[in-house]
């Protein structure tokens, strides 16, 4: 069996590629980094190490790679594949669409059976987003027939992979925990089960549980830790004030998840404690600047901070913790992050009230907007 995976970065190698290999697939990576592609082809294997006391390691063998700029070769690989996955960042999905569309057309011409195209991204409906981009590149006739060659099950993925500083450029250090959940209803009926992957009939609860707990909690710890001068998430999680504020945030998002999706409250509480322990993992070094990067994306209306705070407001749940985290995100002024600097310029030029409306979509006059303005002012009192 053959898998084609877009993105030979840390998530691609240390999570998706590893699980596909353990499920019996030979994995062919697609990446635009020519040096990495050459090294993967030269070695045909790489190592994944778990960030735990035992430092367990796994060697992923039988792999190869293609340069993503070679659309014809990528399309040929897709025509021969049994599954196609991505881990490139949701913003990069449009750049994959043309080569994927060419691969689907080759499959249609050959009468190949339908295979899943799964976007393993930190986004709600990532595969659906990918499908939209791909279908936009297909001819009208191919678009009508595409379901016979390609399906796009949405998925939720979760594994913390910090910045790597390894002597071996292909070694990846990852946390032991991982979760990959796929929408069973969109998979081909005869598609074989993947190892360590859970197929469910209702995916949205799992996507939002991960987004509102792991992603919301992680960036909240990062922004709050950054304001206190901490360099890593692990350092920030030693500060009781930050842990208490994080608990407040996750209590609020937990209230949303329990009310909206019917999660058992006690069971969700145990899940939250697991997440906190993952953030504390002493065998990881996860820099707050990495976790907090791209604050414009993280403050967008459908992402990890604004979506849960708006849902909480609609449900009548008080959100002092989320408001603090949003104000801290607006205060993230890391010099090497272009999005952080854009927000700081907007605040300087237009004021914080207009900046909040511009980036979060929460208009002036909304009670949440006023609360964020007040909290931002409290953070910046001299």
C-alpha positions in Angstrom: 0.0 0.0 0.0 1.2 3.5 -0.8 0.6 6.8 1.0 1.5 10.2 -0.5 2.0 12.9 2.2 2.4 16.6 1.6 4.8 18.2 4.1 8.0 16.6 5.3 8.2 18.9 8.3 8.1 17.9 11.9 4.4 17.0 12.0 4.6 15.1 8.7 7.6 13.1 9.8 6.9 12.7 13.5 3.2 12.1 13.4 1.4 11.4 10.2 4.2 9.7 8.3 5.0 7.5 11.4 1.4 6.4 11.8 1.0 5.7 8.1 4.2 3.6 8.2 3.0 1.7 11.2 -0.3 1.0 9.4 1.7 -0.8 6.6 2.0 2.0 4.0 5.2 2.9 2.1 5.2 6.7 2.5 6.2 9.1 -0.3 6.6 12.7 1.0 6.0 15.8 -1.1 7.9 18.9 -0.1 9.3 22.0 -1.7 12.6 21.9 0.4 14.9 20.4 -2.2 17.6 19.5 0.4 15.2 17.7 2.6 13.8 15.8 -0.4 17.2 14.8 -1.5 18.2 13.6 2.0 15.0 11.6 2.4 15.6 9.8 -0.9 19.3 9.2 -0.1 18.5 7.6 3.3 15.1 6.0 2.7 14.5 6.3 6.5 14.4 8.6 9.4 14.1 8.4 13.2 11.3 9.6 15.6 12.1 9.9 19.3 9.6 10.2 22.1 10.0 13.0 24.6 9.8 10.8 27.7 12.2 9.4 30.3 12.9 6.3 28.3 13.6 8.3 25.1 12.0 5.5 23.0 12.8 5.8 19.3 11.3 4.4 16.1 12.9 4.2 12.6 10.5 4.8 9.8 11.8 2.8 6.8 10.9 2.5 3.1 10.2 6.1 2.5 10.9 8.4 -0.5 10.2 12.0 -1.5 9.2 14.2 -4.4 9.8 17.9 -4.9 6.4 19.6 -4.7 7.2 21.9 -7.5 7.3 19.0 -9.9 3.5 18.8 -10.5 3.7 16.0 -13.0 5.6 13.7 -10.7 3.3 14.6 -7.8 0.2 13.9 -10.0 1.7 10.5 -11.0 2.3 9.6 -7.4 -1.3 10.5 -6.5 -2.5 8.3 -9.3 -0.8 5.3 -7.8 -1.6 6.1 -4.1 -4.0 4.4 -1.7 -4.3 7.5 0.6 -3.2 11.1 0.4 -2.6 13.3 3.5 -1.3 16.8 4.2 0.4 18.6 7.1 1.4 21.9 5.6 -0.7 24.5 7.4 -4.2 25.4 6.2 -2.9 28.5 4.5 -0.7 26.4 2.2 -3.5 24.2 1.0 -4.3 26.3 -2.1 -0.8 25.7 -3.4 -1.4 21.9 -3.4 -4.6 22.1 -5.3 -3.3 22.0 -8.9 -1.1 19.0 -8.6 -3.8 17.1 -6.6 -6.4 18.0 -9.3 -4.0 16.6 -11.9 -3.6 13.4 -9.9 -7.4 13.0 -9.5 -7.8 13.4 -13.3 -5.2 10.7 -13.9 -7.2 8.4 -11.5 -10.4 9.2 -13.3 -8.9 8.4 -16.7 -7.5 5.1 -15.3 -10.8 4.1 -13.6 -9.0 3.8 -10.3 -11.0 3.3 -7.1 -11.7 6.3 -4.8 -9.2 7.1 -2.1 -9.2 9.5 0.8 -7.5 12.9 0.8 -7.1 13.9 4.4 -5.9 17.4 5.5 -4.3 16.9 8.9 -4.3 20.6 9.8 -5.2 22.7 12.8 -8.4 23.8 11.2 -12.1 23.0 11.4 -13.0 21.2 8.2 -9.5 21.1 6.8 -10.3 18.4 4.2 -13.4 20.2 3.2 -11.3 23.3 2.6 -8.8 21.3 0.6 -11.7 19.9 -1.5 -12.9 23.3 -2.4 -9.4 24.4 -3.6 -9.0 21.1 -5.6 -12.4 21.2 -7.2 -11.7 24.8 -8.3 -8.8 23.4 -10.4 -10.8 20.5 -12.0 -12.6 20.8 -15.3 -16.4 20.9 -15.0 -16.6 17.3 -16.2 -14.0 16.0 -13.9 -15.6 17.9 -11.0 -18.8 16.0 -11.5 -17.1 12.7 -11.6 -14.5 13.4 -8.9 -16.3 11.5 -6.1 -15.5 8.3 -8.0 -11.8 8.9 -7.5 -11.4 11.1 -4.4 -13.2 11.6 -1.1 -12.2 14.2 1.5 -12.9 13.1 5.1 -12.3 15.8 7.7 -10.0 14.9 10.6 -8.8 16.1 13.9 -5.1 15.7 14.8 -3.2 16.3 18.0 0.5 15.9 18.8 2.9 18.5 20.3 6.0 18.8 18.2 8.4 21.5 19.4 11.1 23.3 17.4 13.9 20.8 16.7 17.6 21.3 17.5 18.9 17.9 16.6 22.2 17.0 15.0 20.4 14.7 12.5 18.3 17.0 10.3 15.8 14.2 9.8 15.3 13.1 13.4 12.1 14.4 15.0 11.4 14.6 18.8 7.7 14.4 19.6 5.6 14.0 22.7 4.3 10.5 23.5 0.6 11.5 23.2 -1.1 11.6 19.8 -4.6 11.6 18.6 -5.9 11.3 15.0 -9.7 11.1 14.5 -11.3 10.8 11.1 -14.9 11.2 9.9 -15.9 7.6 9.2 -18.9 8.6 7.0 -16.7 10.1 4.3 -14.3 7.2 4.1 -14.7 4.6 1.3 -16.7 1.6 2.6 -13.8 -0.8 2.1 -11.0 1.4 3.4 -8.8 -0.5 5.9 -8.4 0.8 9.4 -5.3 2.8 10.3 -3.3 2.0 13.4 -3.8 4.4 16.3 -6.5 6.3 14.3 -10.1 6.6 15.5 -12.9 6.7 13.0 -16.1 8.4 14.3 -19.6 9.2 12.9 -19.6 12.8 14.3 -16.3 14.6 14.0 -17.2 18.1 15.0 -17.2 17.4 18.8 -13.6 16.0 18.6 -12.4 18.8 16.4 -13.7 21.4 18.8 -12.6 19.5 21.9 -9.1 19.6 20.5 -9.2 23.2 19.2 -10.8 24.6 22.4 -8.7 22.6 24.8 -5.3 21.9 23.4 -4.9 24.8 21.0 -6.7 27.4 23.1 -4.9 26.2 26.2 -1.5 26.1 24.5 -1.6 29.6 23.1 -3.1 31.0 26.3 -0.1 29.6 28.3 2.2 31.0 25.6 0.8 34.5 25.6 0.5 34.7 29.4 4.0 33.3 29.8 5.4 35.7 27.3 4.1 38.7 29.3 5.8 37.3 32.3 9.1 36.9 30.5 9.2 33.1 30.3 11.0 31.4 27.5 9.2 28.1 27.3 5.8 26.7 28.0 7.3 24.4 30.6 8.7 27.3 32.5 5.4 29.1 32.3 3.6 26.0 33.7 5.7 26.3 36.9 4.0 29.6 37.7 0.9 29.1 39.7 -0.7 32.3 38.5 -0.5 31.2 34.9 -1.7 27.7 35.7 -4.7 29.2 37.6 -5.5 31.5 34.6 -5.1 28.5 32.3 -7.5 26.6 34.4 -10.0 29.4 34.1 -9.7 29.4 30.3 -10.2 25.7 30.1 -13.1 25.7 32.5 -14.8 28.2 30.2 -14.1 26.2 27.0 -15.1 23.0 28.8 -18.4 24.6 29.7 -19.0 25.3 26.0 -18.0 21.7 24.9 -20.2 20.1 27.6 -23.2 22.2 26.7 -22.8 22.1 23.0 -21.7 18.5 22.4 -22.8 16.6 25.5 -19.4 15.6 26.7 -19.5 14.0 30.2 -18.3 16.8 32.5 -16.2 14.6 34.8 -14.6 12.8 31.8 -13.8 16.1 30.1 -12.3 17.3 33.4 -9.9 14.3 33.3 -9.1 15.2 29.6 -8.2 18.7 30.7 -5.8 17.4 33.3 -4.1 15.3 30.7 -3.6 18.3 28.5 -2.1 20.3 31.4 0.3 17.5 32.1 1.3 17.5 28.4 2.1 21.2 28.6 4.3 20.5 31.7 6.2 17.7 30.0 9.8 18.2 31.4 11.3 16.3 28.4 10.0 18.9 25.9 11.4 22.4 25.4 8.6 24.3 23.7 9.3 28.0 23.2 6.5 30.5 23.9 7.4 32.4 20.7 6.8 29.2 18.6 3.5 28.5 20.3 2.3 32.1 20.1 3.4 32.8 16.6 0.9 34.0 14.0 -1.4 35.8 16.4 -3.5 37.2 13.5 -4.5 33.7 12.6 -5.1 32.7 16.2 -7.3 35.8 16.8 -9.4 35.2 13.7 -13.2 34.7 14.2 -13.2 30.9 13.6 -10.0 30.0 15.5 -9.0 29.0 19.0 -9.6 32.1 21.0 -12.5 34.0 19.4 -14.7 31.1 18.3 -15.0 29.7 21.9 -15.5 33.1 23.5 -18.3 33.9 21.1 -19.9 30.5 21.7 -19.6 31.0 25.4 -21.3 34.4 25.2 -24.2 32.9 23.2 -24.6 30.2 25.9 -24.5 32.7 28.7 -21.1 31.5 30.1 -18.9 34.1 31.7 -15.4 34.3 30.1 -12.9 36.3 32.2 -10.2 33.8 31.5 -10.6 33.8 27.7 -10.8 37.6 27.7 -7.5 37.8 29.6 -6.0 35.4 27.0 -7.2 37.5 24.1 -5.8 40.6 25.6 -2.5 38.8 26.2 -2.5 37.7 22.5 -3.0 41.4 21.5 0.1 42.2 23.6 2.3 39.6 21.9 5.0 41.9 20.4 7.7 39.3 19.5 10.0 41.2 17.1 10.6 38.2 14.7 6.9 37.5 14.1 5.4 39.5 11.2 1.9 39.1 12.4 2.7 40.2 15.9 4.3 43.3 14.5 1.4 44.0 12.2 -1.0 43.9 15.2 1.3 46.3 17.2 1.4 48.7 14.3 -2.4 48.6 14.1 -2.8 49.3 17.8 -0.3 52.2 17.6 -1.9 53.7 14.5 -5.6 53.1 15.1 -6.0 52.2 18.8 -6.8 48.9 20.5 -10.6 49.2 20.1 -10.4 49.4 16.3 -7.7 46.7 16.2 -9.8 44.3 18.1 -12.7 44.8 15.7 -10.4 44.5 12.7 -8.8 41.2 13.6 -11.3 39.4 15.8 -14.5 40.5 14.0 -16.0 41.4 17.4 -17.5 44.9 16.7 -17.3 47.9 19.0 -20.3 48.0 21.2 -20.4 44.2 21.8 -20.0 43.4 25.5 -17.0 41.1 24.7 -15.3 43.9 22.8 -15.6 46.2 25.8 -14.3 43.5 28.2 -11.3 42.9 26.0 -10.5 46.6 25.8 -10.7 46.9 29.6 -8.5 43.8 30.1 -5.9 45.1 27.6 -5.9 48.4 29.5 -5.3 46.6 32.8 -2.4 44.7 31.3 -0.8 47.9 30.1 -1.3 50.1 33.1 1.9 51.9 34.0 
